[in-house]
Amino acid sequence: MIVIRKELCPQNHACPTLPVCPVGAISQQGFSAPTVDNDKCICCCKCVKSCAVFVSIGCCENGRDPRLA
């Protein structure tokens, strides 16, 4: 699961991490903090590597989606 640390997100610009996600699991309304659809997320963790507001909870450690184990 990927969570957003909204307190670290400036929320005053288009999120530059959106295009990093290969499955389109990250979205943003206006300039608000982005959100992650964890049903779409494949835990590739490219977002986590791209920006500190994205935090992995139990899926990036092994580099793959635990639902596929």
Secondary structure as UniProt FT lines:
FT   STRAND          2..4
FT   HELIX           6..8
FT   TURN            16..17
FT   HELIX           18..20
FT   TURN            22..23
FT   STRAND          26..27
FT   TURN            30..31
FT   STRAND          35..36
FT   TURN            38..40
FT   HELIX           46..50
FT   TURN            52..53
FT   STRAND          54..56
FT   TURN            60..63
FT   HELIX           66..68
//
